[in-house]
Amino acid sequence: MKICLCTSPHLDHNFYYQAHSEDSRIVTLPFVPLGLLSLGACVETRCEKVEIIDLNKLVNGAVPNDQCFYRNVAALIQRHGPDILGFMTEADSYHHVLAISKECKKLMPRTTIILGGPHASVTDYETLRNFPFIDLIVRGEGEASIAELVEGIKGNKDIGSVNGISYRSGNGDITRNEDRPLIEDLDTLPVPAYHLYDISPTDCVYVEAGRGCPHACTFCFTAPYWKRQYRVKSPERVISEMALLREQYHVRHLNLVHDLFTTDRRWVRRFCSGILESNLGVTWTCSSRTDTVDGELVGLMARAGCKAIYYGLEAGSNEMQETVKKRLDLQDAMDIIRLTMSHGIEVTVGIMLGFPRESEASIRETTKLFFSLLRTGVPKVNVFRVCPFRGSPMHENHKDTLYFDGHFLDLPLCRTLQRKNLGLMRRHPEIFSGYYRYKTQLDDEDFLKGIDELSPIMGLLRYPILAVLEGSGDELGLLKEWARWIHNHNRRHRPEGPLTHYGTVEEFLLFLKDMVKGGGGKEYVTDLIQYETIKNELRKAAASASVLSAGNSGKRGNVPKAVHFPKKSKHVRIKRFSYDVKGIIERLRSGSIGDVDRKSCYVMFFVNGFGELNTAKINRHGVELIGLCDGRLSIQDIASKFVPLETPSENQVQENPVNAVRKLREMNVIEEKANDLP
């Protein structure tokens, strides 16, 4: 018997704005599916063959985007020949899993199709009642249930005693067996079957630290899913799994999975001490609350290799903090965020807009918090529209007020499949509540429609945006103005597109230009917009040329020799600005910009040897030096034309051409063209 465990489709958000056409391909984001690997470890001893199918690798750019998309995906799965086919499920891809499952059942009618995961668990009855091609659903914690279930199916035994599953009985009635108790000691779980997935050193790899959050935030459905029971694996167990991935798969960066990693500070200290003692040589990330850490703990985590922390702040008003039972002190939270960044840990913050009956005053305060975080220098601030997840207390209390506007980011399928999926969601609000919206107190909620995809754009363009706001200070007004602008723009340029309030980085830059033309910013803002425009163009060009790919090793070049001909790298731009844009950015970071004097400067834009986009101010001599590096002149030729020479730095240190070219080569600003003359 063979069991195949499949991931759910995950959209590559960067792909969305490619054309919706019959001959295009869907671009997805592959990931190492920790949950399926954990299940795989539990069924390996019960099946002759266990296989993990990453649909995202299977689909990625390989399946035509037409009416047969789901059937073609099912045909790819069919090639693996599963007797049992299990899908992980999440709220934002459930309709895709159902559509693929339906086609799989048509192609493989004798294959048993099982769903598991949070969303299937809370919609088990409705799913089985409405979709007869789904045979079973594993509810809650699935390791023990799937193992017993596979044993029963394999031996054609009665599965009535398998706790934690839902299924149709012989007469077609839906049966829900007893809930399965949570696993008390997570160390008793087998090590995830990492060998079932082709892991590369650059993959996004997860290690489970534990499960469950003890808090009672009303919007959250994962805490009830784990019955609000906080559990962790022992520090020794977590470190041993990290060591396995480091030693066997050469992975140097890991993401530790736990809804609230820092709940137990003593556990975190033991873990960090163990990491330091083991000298693993790995970095890691985690999720936390700002009220569960302090300077001492954050410092220890940083020394132990923590490189990024996700903090959920959720709401920017004290009233909403209390309403959703998050109950954070926002000033303390900002202090912890600054402290975390001071230790060299990258911070990502999550906030939400659109809670039930949320007032404009509350939304304005959360919007102000968003821009304060951008101004503070937080690298990533994710703003989400509140999703009414089934199983959350908020959904239970406000489900009668939900409405459907069809505006959410999804795989950009052909129009026929999009219409079918929207119809499915309208017919089954009890299953697809995550695509519905809570009604706020706003008269016009249009600006909320595109907010989830707007925050990454605003993170990239924070400095011209903050400069524009220096004049008006109306953060919420800016969001509303953008909503009107992009809606009109899309009506002209993407009339068939389903998402009327989504835009691109390029379009937001056009919007900012229009604002400046309309008196929405001072003259230097134009320079900041041009600065970000060049960065965006170079970022896209470098990505398309795979400069930003993992394949770029980042090896430093050898010292240029006279027999080599320096040439400016392809992805280098130099621009003269009327204002000192780098200085203006520093002033924006520190607070108010104040009066700005006109002072021109040169800025070099380049992608370094590690694939990172960088900018640097250079002086006139640096510009001239790089201009001479055209691939035709040798170092000796350049030296004869350019002595004495100043390096491209603020300090303008006198150096010889060989040293200057060496520095430029190390920065990946120039490449070396071998002399092809005889």
Secondary structure, 3 states (H helix, E strand, C coil): CEEEEECCCCECHHHCCCCCCCCCECCECCCCCHHHHHHHHHHCCCCCEEEEECHHHHHCCCCECCCCHHHHHHHHHHCCCCCEEEEECCHHHHHHHHHHHHHHHHHCCCCEEEEECHHHHHCHHHHHHHCCCCCEEECCCCHHHHHHHHHHHHCCCCCCCCCCEEEECCCCCEEECCCCCCCCCHHHCCCCCHHHCCCCCCCCCEEECEECCCCCCCCCCHHHHCCCCCEECCHHHHHHHHHHHHHHHCCCEEEEECCCCCCCHHHHHHHHHHHHHHCCCCEEEEEECHHHCCHHHHHHHHHCCEEEEEEEEECCCHHHHHHCCCCCCHHHHHHHHHHHHHCCCEEEEEEEECCCCCCHHHHHHHHHHHHHHHHHCCCEEEEEECCCCCCCHHHHHHHHHCECCCCCCCCCCCHHHHHHHHHHHHHCCCCCHHHCECCCCCCCCHHHCCHHHHHHHHHHCHHHHHHHHHHHCCHHHHHHHHHHHHHHHHHHHCCCCCCCCCCCHHHHHHHHHHHHHCCCCCHHHHHHHHHHHHHHHHHHHHHHCCCCCCCCCCCCCCCCCCCEEEEECCCEEEEEECCCHHHHHHHHHHCCCCCCCCCCEEEEEEECCCCCEEEEEECHHHHHHHHHCECCCCHHHHHHHCCCEECCCCCCCEECHHHHHHHHHHCCCEEEEECCCC
